[in-house]
Amino acid sequence: SLSDEQKAQVPLAVVHSRLGRDGPFRLWTGSLDQLNVSLLTQSPARTDLVNRLLDGHSGVWLVLPGSDSAKTDQAVEMLFEELEKTTAKLVFPQGIGEPGSELFSSIPLDFRFTVLELDPGDEDEFILAESLRSHAPAKTDESEPLIAPVFGKGRALAVLNGTQLTPQVIEELTIFLASACSCQVKDANPGFDLLLTANWNQELFGEDAPEIPETPRPDANSPDQMPELVTIPPGNDSPPETPGEREISDGDVVPLLMPDQMSATFEMTNQVAPSQDSDKSNVSTQGILFLLAGVAVIIAILWRSVNTLRASPGETGH
């Protein structure tokens, strides 16, 4: 909503940003004749920042002073001291220059981290200062300075306040920026882009700069982006095969069992096998019992027949 003073300035220009600590935020508001488009993307500090990155600086730590100059001086002194210590311990990741990690830019590859302090009273730096404030931790005191390490093509890794800045944090963030690439698209990496003016591809690669398509690919995370439909192939109408029946031929992909699956299969086998042996044992025992019973019946019949034959001659003599 606009205030009565802003409504009196119509036509009114409002600059919004979709990125902030709490989501979209209003970056600048003023009358249309006050709008200086060049100041939205250009300022002395941002020009210095771009030049440093193009000169090969691995990271530039922006410092936006707070109302307490002593806290700002303490943060800047800590940055210079810890950056010098940490840079001396850094080593390049393995594989640089090998296939897949070739260097196509003439910018020198070196570890250089510098500090760039902003002037909070400079109106030309208002957009940059507001961008940092909009990403500052919640409930940050105005006396605290804001610190943001910037790398690559003007991407701020995070915004810290003076109380969060410690030697350990400086060391960890510096090592992170100097480590191997995560090989993820930019939106999947931490941080946010600063509003800068720079032809990065041309400055980095010169005449060999790759062409940028006229229609950029839409952001997959955009709420307006429709889902990509994928055709699912028809299923097989034939009945499922019983495990063990299918013959494996050359070129077939045989699924591997994970260790936990192997363990479960082994336990199941140990449980099933004794049961099967027990069934076989029960069948054998029952057969023996039936056989013995049959033999006993035959012996009883024969024994009775013999006794009958023995008794018959005596009875005839009487």
C-alpha atoms as a printed R data frame, in Angstrom:
    type eleno elety resid chain resno       x        y       z
1   ATOM     1    CA   SER     A     1   0.000    0.000   0.000
2   ATOM     2    CA   LEU     A     2   1.118    3.562  -0.719
3   ATOM     3    CA   SER     A     3   1.183    6.470   1.692
4   ATOM     4    CA   ASP     A     4  -0.636    9.732   1.007
5   ATOM     5    CA   GLU     A     5   2.734   11.381   0.258
6   ATOM     6    CA   GLN     A     6   3.563    8.691  -2.315
7   ATOM     7    CA   LYS     A     7   0.135    8.938  -3.914
8   ATOM     8    CA   ALA     A     8   0.742   12.656  -4.389
9   ATOM     9    CA   GLN     A     9   3.863   11.833  -6.413
10  ATOM    10    CA   VAL     A    10   2.071    9.892  -9.139
11  ATOM    11    CA   PRO     A    11   3.103    8.752 -11.632
12  ATOM    12    CA   LEU     A    12   5.080    6.652  -9.165
13  ATOM    13    CA   ALA     A    13   7.931    4.206  -9.815
14  ATOM    14    CA   VAL     A    14   8.322    1.160  -7.574
15  ATOM    15    CA   VAL     A    15  11.272   -1.235  -7.833
16  ATOM    16    CA   HIS     A    16  10.665   -4.706  -6.407
17  ATOM    17    CA   SER     A    17  13.008   -7.612  -5.902
18  ATOM    18    CA   ARG     A    18  11.798  -11.194  -5.694
19  ATOM    19    CA   LEU     A    19  14.731  -12.215  -3.503
20  ATOM    20    CA   GLY     A    20  15.027  -11.326   0.147
21  ATOM    21    CA   ARG     A    21  15.230  -12.836   3.607
22  ATOM    22    CA   ASP     A    22  11.423  -12.888   3.839
23  ATOM    23    CA   GLY     A    23  10.664  -13.181   0.104
24  ATOM    24    CA   PRO     A    24   9.909  -10.325  -2.325
25  ATOM    25    CA   PHE     A    25  10.548   -6.819  -1.007
26  ATOM    26    CA   ARG     A    26  10.290   -3.214  -2.185
27  ATOM    27    CA   LEU     A    27  13.745   -1.993  -3.129
28  ATOM    28    CA   TRP     A    28  12.978    1.614  -4.065
29  ATOM    29    CA   THR     A    29   9.967    3.904  -4.346
30  ATOM    30    CA   GLY     A    30   9.813    7.416  -5.778
31  ATOM    31    CA   SER     A    31   8.295    9.651  -8.409
32  ATOM    32    CA   LEU     A    32   8.932    8.744 -12.007
33  ATOM    33    CA   ASP     A    33  11.065   11.844 -12.637
34  ATOM    34    CA   GLN     A    34  13.325   10.817  -9.731
35  ATOM    35    CA   LEU     A    35  13.997    7.388 -11.202
36  ATOM    36    CA   ASN     A    36  17.583    7.056 -12.378
37  ATOM    37    CA   VAL     A    37  17.735    3.748 -14.214
38  ATOM    38    CA   SER     A    38  21.519    3.709 -14.355
39  ATOM    39    CA   LEU     A    39  21.739    3.868 -10.554
40  ATOM    40    CA   LEU     A    40  19.715    0.656 -10.336
41  ATOM    41    CA   THR     A    41  22.605   -1.350 -11.739
42  ATOM    42    CA   GLN     A    42  25.613    0.975 -11.540
43  ATOM    43    CA   SER     A    43  27.474    2.711  -8.748
44  ATOM    44    CA   PRO     A    44  31.142    3.382  -7.890
45  ATOM    45    CA   ALA     A    45  31.341    0.514  -5.406
46  ATOM    46    CA   ARG     A    46  29.718   -1.959  -7.805
47  ATOM    47    CA   THR     A    47  32.059   -0.893 -10.594
48  ATOM    48    CA   ASP     A    48  34.993   -1.534  -8.241
49  ATOM    49    CA   LEU     A    49  33.487   -4.911  -7.307
50  ATOM    50    CA   VAL     A    50  33.107   -5.994 -10.941
51  ATOM    51    CA   ASN     A    51  36.647   -4.900 -11.789
52  ATOM    52    CA   ARG     A    52  38.090   -6.889  -8.900
53  ATOM    53    CA   LEU     A    53  36.230  -10.046  -9.891
54  ATOM    54    CA   LEU     A    54  37.349   -9.668 -13.512
55  ATOM    55    CA   ASP     A    55  40.943   -9.148 -12.332
56  ATOM    56    CA   GLY     A    56  40.864  -12.591 -10.777
57  ATOM    57    CA   HIS     A    57  39.889  -11.961  -7.167
58  ATOM    58    CA   SER     A    58  38.524  -15.207  -5.739
59  ATOM    59    CA   GLY     A    59  36.203  -13.306  -3.448
60  ATOM    60    CA   VAL     A    60  35.435   -9.752  -2.411
61  ATOM    61    CA   TRP     A    61  34.093   -9.233   1.099
62  ATOM    62    CA   LEU     A    62  31.634   -6.315   1.096
63  ATOM    63    CA   VAL     A    63  31.292   -4.429   4.370
64  ATOM    64    CA   LEU     A    64  28.322   -2.126   4.989
65  ATOM    65    CA   PRO     A    65  29.170   -0.138   8.153
66  ATOM    66    CA   GLY     A    66  26.704    0.138  11.006
67  ATOM    67    CA   SER     A    67  26.116    3.133  13.245
68  ATOM    68    CA   ASP     A    68  28.893    1.993  15.616
69  ATOM    69    CA   SER     A    69  32.165    2.697  13.832
70  ATOM    70    CA   ALA     A    70  34.159    0.737  16.431
71  ATOM    71    CA   LYS     A    71  32.278   -2.469  15.552
72  ATOM    72    CA   THR     A    72  32.881   -1.863  11.857
73  ATOM    73    CA   ASP     A    73  36.615   -1.275  12.410
74  ATOM    74    CA   GLN     A    74  36.824   -4.467  14.449
75  ATOM    75    CA   ALA     A    75  35.107   -6.496  11.692
76  ATOM    76    CA   VAL     A    76  37.339   -5.074   8.954
77  ATOM    77    CA   GLU     A    77  40.500   -5.726  10.982
78  ATOM    78    CA   MET     A    78  39.392   -9.313  11.632
79  ATOM    79    CA   LEU     A    79  38.717   -9.871   7.931
80  ATOM    80    CA   PHE     A    80  42.163   -8.660   6.836
81  ATOM    81    CA   GLU     A    81  43.911  -10.756   9.473
82  ATOM    82    CA   GLU     A    82  41.992  -14.010   8.935
83  ATOM    83    CA   LEU     A    83  41.916  -13.779   5.135
84  ATOM    84    CA   GLU     A    84  45.697  -13.492   5.068
85  ATOM    85    CA   LYS     A    85  46.078  -16.544   7.331
86  ATOM    86    CA   THR     A    86  43.561  -18.684   5.469
87  ATOM    87    CA   THR     A    87  44.777  -17.787   1.977
88  ATOM    88    CA   ALA     A    88  48.268  -18.996   2.868
89  ATOM    89    CA   LYS     A    89  46.855  -22.475   3.593
90  ATOM    90    CA   LEU     A    90  44.715  -22.868   0.465
91  ATOM    91    CA   VAL     A    91  45.548  -25.344  -2.297
92  ATOM    92    CA   PHE     A    92  43.952  -25.743  -5.701
93  ATOM    93    CA   PRO     A    93  41.571  -28.694  -6.197
94  ATOM    94    CA   GLN     A    94  42.982  -31.620  -8.138
95  ATOM    95    CA   GLY     A    95  42.221  -31.981 -11.837
96  ATOM    96    CA   ILE     A    96  42.391  -28.325 -12.911
97  ATOM    97    CA   GLY     A    97  43.467  -28.119 -16.545
98  ATOM    98    CA   GLU     A    98  42.619  -31.752 -17.237
99  ATOM    99    CA   PRO     A    99  39.797  -32.819 -19.602
100 ATOM   100    CA   GLY     A   100  36.533  -31.648 -18.130
101 ATOM   101    CA   SER     A   101  38.223  -28.900 -16.084
102 ATOM   102    CA   GLU     A   102  39.939  -26.870 -18.801
103 ATOM   103    CA   LEU     A   103  40.628  -23.160 -18.346
104 ATOM   104    CA   PHE     A   104  39.176  -21.030 -21.168
105 ATOM   105    CA   SER     A   105  39.703  -17.580 -19.668
106 ATOM   106    CA   SER     A   106  42.863  -15.477 -19.604
107 ATOM   107    CA   ILE     A   107  42.095  -14.247 -16.086
108 ATOM   108    CA   PRO     A   108  44.907  -15.399 -13.765
109 ATOM   109    CA   LEU     A   109  44.003  -18.301 -11.515
110 ATOM   110    CA   ASP     A   110  45.060  -17.356  -8.015
111 ATOM   111    CA   PHE     A   111  43.743  -17.104  -4.466
112 ATOM   112    CA   ARG     A   112  43.007  -13.451  -3.740
113 ATOM   113    CA   PHE     A   113  40.448  -12.278  -1.206
114 ATOM   114    CA   THR     A   114  39.947   -8.567  -0.590
115 ATOM   115    CA   VAL     A   115  37.714   -6.289   1.483
116 ATOM   116    CA   LEU     A   116  35.538   -3.515   0.015
117 ATOM   117    CA   GLU     A   117  33.963   -1.121   2.509
118 ATOM   118    CA   LEU     A   118  30.859    0.803   1.387
119 ATOM   119    CA   ASP     A   119  29.784    4.321   2.316
120 ATOM   120    CA   PRO     A   120  26.323    4.007   3.924
121 ATOM   121    CA   GLY     A   121  25.653    7.713   3.333
122 ATOM   122    CA   ASP     A   122  26.332    7.581  -0.416
123 ATOM   123    CA   GLU     A   123  23.009    7.827  -2.262
124 ATOM   124    CA   ASP     A   124  24.585    6.181  -5.296
125 ATOM   125    CA   GLU     A   125  25.047    3.008  -3.199
126 ATOM   126    CA   PHE     A   126  21.452    2.950  -1.929
127 ATOM   127    CA   ILE     A   127  20.386   -0.016  -4.089
128 ATOM   128    CA   LEU     A   128  23.415   -2.112  -3.112
129 ATOM   129    CA   ALA     A   129  23.000   -1.238   0.559
130 ATOM   130    CA   GLU     A   130  19.286   -2.121   0.528
131 ATOM   131    CA   SER     A   131  20.051   -5.428  -1.201
132 ATOM   132    CA   LEU     A   132  22.371   -6.358   1.667
133 ATOM   133    CA   ARG     A   133  19.940   -5.171   4.351
134 ATOM   134    CA   SER     A   134  17.100   -7.200   2.847
135 ATOM   135    CA   HIS     A   135  19.189  -10.385   3.292
136 ATOM   136    CA   ALA     A   136  20.564   -9.538   6.726
137 ATOM   137    CA   PRO     A   137  19.701  -11.836   9.645
138 ATOM   138    CA   ALA     A   138  16.471  -10.965  11.412
139 ATOM   139    CA   LYS     A   139  16.684   -8.575  14.358
140 ATOM   140    CA   THR     A   140  20.101   -7.247  13.360
141 ATOM   141    CA   ASP     A   141  20.957   -4.166  15.396
142 ATOM   142    CA   GLU     A   142  21.604   -0.979  13.403
143 ATOM   143    CA   SER     A   143  24.935   -0.564  15.159
144 ATOM   144    CA   GLU     A   144  26.238   -3.806  13.641
145 ATOM   145    CA   PRO     A   145  28.010   -3.859  10.269
146 ATOM   146    CA   LEU     A   146  26.844   -6.194   7.500
147 ATOM   147    CA   ILE     A   147  29.369   -8.422   5.742
148 ATOM   148    CA   ALA     A   148  28.853  -10.333   2.480
149 ATOM   149    CA   PRO     A   149  31.463  -12.410   0.590
150 ATOM   150    CA   VAL     A   150  30.912  -12.014  -3.184
151 ATOM   151    CA   PHE     A   151  32.311  -14.404  -5.788
152 ATOM   152    CA   GLY     A   152  31.942  -15.517  -9.402
153 ATOM   153    CA   LYS     A   153  29.739  -13.241 -11.506
154 ATOM   154    CA   GLY     A   154  28.614  -11.053  -8.617
155 ATOM   155    CA   ARG     A   155  26.931  -13.644  -6.406
156 ATOM   156    CA   ALA     A   156  26.791  -12.943  -2.665
157 ATOM   157    CA   LEU     A   157  27.253  -16.112  -0.650
158 ATOM   158    CA   ALA     A   158  25.465  -14.804   2.460
159 ATOM   159    CA   VAL     A   159  24.984  -11.690   4.579
160 ATOM   160    CA   LEU     A   160  26.354  -11.777   8.129
161 ATOM   161    CA   ASN     A   161  26.135   -9.212  10.872
162 ATOM   162    CA   GLY     A   162  29.037   -8.206  13.103
163 ATOM   163    CA   THR     A   163  28.102  -10.588  15.918
164 ATOM   164    CA   GLN     A   164  28.155  -13.563  13.551
165 ATOM   165    CA   LEU     A   165  31.578  -12.776  12.121
166 ATOM   166    CA   THR     A   166  34.261  -14.884  13.803
167 ATOM   167    CA   PRO     A   167  37.698  -16.136  12.692
168 ATOM   168    CA   GLN     A   168  36.262  -19.626  12.263
169 ATOM   169    CA   VAL     A   169  33.395  -18.387  10.066
170 ATOM   170    CA   ILE     A   170  35.792  -16.392   7.884
171 ATOM   171    CA   GLU     A   171  38.034  -19.424   7.469
172 ATOM   172    CA   GLU     A   172  35.169  -21.810   6.650
173 ATOM   173    CA   LEU     A   173  33.571  -19.505   4.065
174 ATOM   174    CA   THR     A   174  36.918  -18.773   2.436
175 ATOM   175    CA   ILE     A   175  37.747  -22.477   2.141
176 ATOM   176    CA   PHE     A   176  34.277  -23.107   0.712
177 ATOM   177    CA   LEU     A   177  34.795  -20.483  -2.001
178 ATOM   178    CA   ALA     A   178  38.206  -21.925  -2.861
179 ATOM   179    CA   SER     A   179  37.044  -25.543  -2.975
180 ATOM   180    CA   ALA     A   180  36.044  -27.585  -6.019
181 ATOM   181    CA   CYS     A   181  32.905  -26.574  -7.904
182 ATOM   182    CA   SER     A   182  29.704  -28.268  -6.761
183 ATOM   183    CA   CYS     A   183  28.697  -28.640 -10.442
184 ATOM   184    CA   GLN     A   184  25.161  -27.420  -9.749
185 ATOM   185    CA   VAL     A   185  23.130  -24.816 -11.576
186 ATOM   186    CA   LYS     A   186  23.358  -21.370 -10.064
187 ATOM   187    CA   ASP     A   187  19.911  -21.376  -8.442
188 ATOM   188    CA   ALA     A   188  20.839  -24.575  -6.579
189 ATOM   189    CA   ASN     A   189  23.887  -22.924  -5.012
190 ATOM   190    CA   PRO     A   190  23.695  -20.811  -1.854
191 ATOM   191    CA   GLY     A   191  23.497  -17.042  -2.075
192 ATOM   192    CA   PHE     A   192  21.867  -14.464  -4.325
193 ATOM   193    CA   ASP     A   193  22.853  -12.291  -7.316
194 ATOM   194    CA   LEU     A   194  23.660   -8.632  -6.911
195 ATOM   195    CA   LEU     A   195  22.265   -6.139  -9.409
196 ATOM   196    CA   LEU     A   196  25.333   -5.308 -11.492
197 ATOM   197    CA   THR     A   197  26.223   -4.134 -14.986
198 ATOM   198    CA   ALA     A   198  28.762   -6.410 -16.668
199 ATOM   199    CA   ASN     A   199  29.053   -8.396 -19.861
200 ATOM   200    CA   TRP     A   200  30.549  -11.362 -18.067
201 ATOM   201    CA   ASN     A   201  30.864  -13.694 -21.052
202 ATOM   202    CA   GLN     A   202  32.552  -11.081 -23.214
203 ATOM   203    CA   GLU     A   203  34.906   -9.991 -20.447
204 ATOM   204    CA   LEU     A   204  35.824  -13.569 -19.495
205 ATOM   205    CA   PHE     A   205  36.181  -15.169 -22.926
206 ATOM   206    CA   GLY     A   206  36.544  -12.268 -25.372
207 ATOM   207    CA   GLU     A   207  35.750  -13.113 -28.989
208 ATOM   208    CA   ASP     A   208  35.309  -16.781 -28.083
209 ATOM   209    CA   ALA     A   209  32.441  -15.977 -25.741
210 ATOM   210    CA   PRO     A   210  29.548  -18.442 -26.200
211 ATOM   211    CA   GLU     A   211  26.345  -17.037 -27.627
212 ATOM   212    CA   ILE     A   212  23.482  -16.515 -25.202
213 ATOM   213    CA   PRO     A   213  20.100  -17.735 -26.489
214 ATOM   214    CA   GLU     A   214  17.534  -15.014 -27.079
215 ATOM   215    CA   THR     A   215  14.916  -16.843 -25.029
216 ATOM   216    CA   PRO     A   216  16.439  -17.946 -21.739
217 ATOM   217    CA   ARG     A   217  15.278  -21.196 -20.250
218 ATOM   218    CA   PRO     A   218  12.523  -20.582 -17.671
219 ATOM   219    CA   ASP     A   219  13.325  -21.081 -14.042
220 ATOM   220    CA   ALA     A   220  12.233  -24.583 -13.044
221 ATOM   221    CA   ASN     A   221  11.432  -23.283  -9.550
222 ATOM   222    CA   SER     A   222   9.157  -20.527 -10.813
223 ATOM   223    CA   PRO     A   223   5.548  -20.922  -9.619
224 ATOM   224    CA   ASP     A   224   4.337  -19.923 -13.107
225 ATOM   225    CA   GLN     A   225   6.331  -22.653 -14.787
226 ATOM   226    CA   MET     A   226   4.174  -25.534 -16.040
227 ATOM   227    CA   PRO     A   227   5.397  -29.040 -15.235
228 ATOM   228    CA   GLU     A   228   7.210  -30.897 -17.973
229 ATOM   229    CA   LEU     A   229   5.106  -33.793 -19.267
230 ATOM   230    CA   VAL     A   230   6.925  -37.055 -19.905
231 ATOM   231    CA   THR     A   231   5.406  -39.865 -21.990
232 ATOM   232    CA   ILE     A   232   5.279  -43.142 -20.089
233 ATOM   233    CA   PRO     A   233   5.807  -46.209 -22.332
234 ATOM   234    CA   PRO     A   234   3.052  -48.866 -22.305
235 ATOM   235    CA   GLY     A   235   3.487  -51.746 -19.927
236 ATOM   236    CA   ASN     A   236   3.909  -55.430 -20.745
237 ATOM   237    CA   ASP     A   237   0.662  -57.415 -20.841
238 ATOM   238    CA   SER     A   238   2.424  -60.754 -20.388
239 ATOM   239    CA   PRO     A   239   2.248  -62.307 -16.913
240 ATOM   240    CA   PRO     A   240   5.170  -61.602 -14.628
241 ATOM   241    CA   GLU     A   241   7.955  -64.086 -14.736
242 ATOM   242    CA   THR     A   242   8.602  -66.329 -11.775
243 ATOM   243    CA   PRO     A   243  12.014  -65.616 -10.287
244 ATOM   244    CA   GLY     A   244  14.500  -68.193 -11.454
245 ATOM   245    CA   GLU     A   245  12.658  -69.121 -14.663
246 ATOM   246    CA   ARG     A   246  14.141  -66.441 -16.931
247 ATOM   247    CA   GLU     A   247  17.415  -67.208 -18.616
248 ATOM   248    CA   ILE     A   248  19.942  -64.355 -18.551
249 ATOM   249    CA   SER     A   249  21.548  -63.647 -21.882
250 ATOM   250    CA   ASP     A   250  24.488  -61.457 -22.850
251 ATOM   251    CA   GLY     A   251  23.715  -57.778 -22.576
252 ATOM   252    CA   ASP     A   252  21.035  -58.162 -19.891
253 ATOM   253    CA   VAL     A   253  21.252  -55.876 -16.897
254 ATOM   254    CA   VAL     A   254  21.222  -57.908 -13.707
255 ATOM   255    CA   PRO     A   255  20.197  -55.923 -10.616
256 ATOM   256    CA   LEU     A   256  22.707  -56.033  -7.798
257 ATOM   257    CA   LEU     A   257  21.724  -56.657  -4.207
258 ATOM   258    CA   MET     A   258  22.732  -54.094  -1.660
259 ATOM   259    CA   PRO     A   259  24.458  -55.362   1.495
260 ATOM   260    CA   ASP     A   260  21.311  -55.026   3.593
261 ATOM   261    CA   GLN     A   261  19.292  -56.867   0.960
262 ATOM   262    CA   MET     A   262  21.918  -59.583   0.822
263 ATOM   263    CA   SER     A   263  21.742  -59.963   4.587
264 ATOM   264    CA   ALA     A   264  17.955  -60.166   4.541
265 ATOM   265    CA   THR     A   265  18.055  -62.764   1.762
266 ATOM   266    CA   PHE     A   266  20.619  -64.786   3.657
267 ATOM   267    CA   GLU     A   267  18.520  -64.759   6.821
268 ATOM   268    CA   MET     A   268  15.414  -65.721   4.886
269 ATOM   269    CA   THR     A   269  17.288  -68.607   3.260
270 ATOM   270    CA   ASN     A   270  18.476  -69.840   6.628
271 ATOM   271    CA   GLN     A   271  14.921  -69.749   7.902
272 ATOM   272    CA   VAL     A   272  13.385  -71.513   4.913
273 ATOM   273    CA   ALA     A   273  15.977  -74.263   4.465
274 ATOM   274    CA   PRO     A   274  15.461  -76.008   7.854
275 ATOM   275    CA   SER     A   275  11.705  -75.970   7.257
276 ATOM   276    CA   GLN     A   276  12.132  -77.728   3.933
277 ATOM   277    CA   ASP     A   277  14.496  -80.290   5.501
278 ATOM   278    CA   SER     A   278  11.963  -80.818   8.269
279 ATOM   279    CA   ASP     A   279   9.202  -81.535   5.726
280 ATOM   280    CA   LYS     A   280  11.399  -84.080   3.983
281 ATOM   281    CA   SER     A   281  12.225  -85.675   7.330
282 ATOM   282    CA   ASN     A   282   8.523  -85.915   8.237
283 ATOM   283    CA   VAL     A   283   7.736  -87.622   4.916
284 ATOM   284    CA   SER     A   284  10.515  -90.193   5.423
285 ATOM   285    CA   THR     A   285   9.387  -90.991   8.989
286 ATOM   286    CA   GLN     A   286   5.781  -91.479   7.941
287 ATOM   287    CA   GLY     A   287   6.844  -93.889   5.162
288 ATOM   288    CA   ILE     A   288   8.877  -96.004   7.556
289 ATOM   289    CA   LEU     A   289   5.999  -96.190  10.016
290 ATOM   290    CA   PHE     A   290   3.564  -97.301   7.301
291 ATOM   291    CA   LEU     A   291   6.060  -99.925   6.127
292 ATOM   292    CA   LEU     A   292   6.557 -101.326   9.632
293 ATOM   293    CA   ALA     A   293   2.823 -101.440  10.218
294 ATOM   294    CA   GLY     A   294   2.337 -103.348   6.973
295 ATOM   295    CA   VAL     A   295   5.043 -105.864   7.885
296 ATOM   296    CA   ALA     A   296   3.460 -106.375  11.308
297 ATOM   297    CA   VAL     A   297   0.064 -107.085   9.749
298 ATOM   298    CA   ILE     A   298   1.551 -109.617   7.313
299 ATOM   299    CA   ILE     A   299   3.423 -111.394  10.132
300 ATOM   300    CA   ALA     A   300   0.239 -111.569  12.189
301 ATOM   301    CA   ILE     A   301  -1.697 -113.102   9.290
302 ATOM   302    CA   LEU     A   302   1.036 -115.680   8.598
303 ATOM   303    CA   TRP     A   303   1.320 -116.597  12.270
304 ATOM   304    CA   ARG     A   304  -2.425 -117.178  12.487
305 ATOM   305    CA   SER     A   305  -2.405 -119.343   9.341
306 ATOM   306    CA   VAL     A   306   0.408 -121.553  10.727
307 ATOM   307    CA   ASN     A   307  -1.449 -122.139  13.986
308 ATOM   308    CA   THR     A   308  -4.576 -123.060  12.073
309 ATOM   309    CA   LEU     A   309  -2.741 -125.688   9.997
310 ATOM   310    CA   ARG     A   310  -1.149 -127.208  13.087
311 ATOM   311    CA   ALA     A   311  -4.521 -127.604  14.875
312 ATOM   312    CA   SER     A   312  -6.371 -129.193  11.930
313 ATOM   313    CA   PRO     A   313  -4.781 -132.848  11.980
314 ATOM   314    CA   GLY     A   314  -5.521 -133.401  15.690
315 ATOM   315    CA   GLU     A   315  -9.123 -132.527  15.337
316 ATOM   316    CA   THR     A   316  -9.478 -134.972  12.401
317 ATOM   317    CA   GLY     A   317  -8.024 -137.922  14.543
318 ATOM   318    CA   HIS     A   318 -10.884 -137.667  17.071
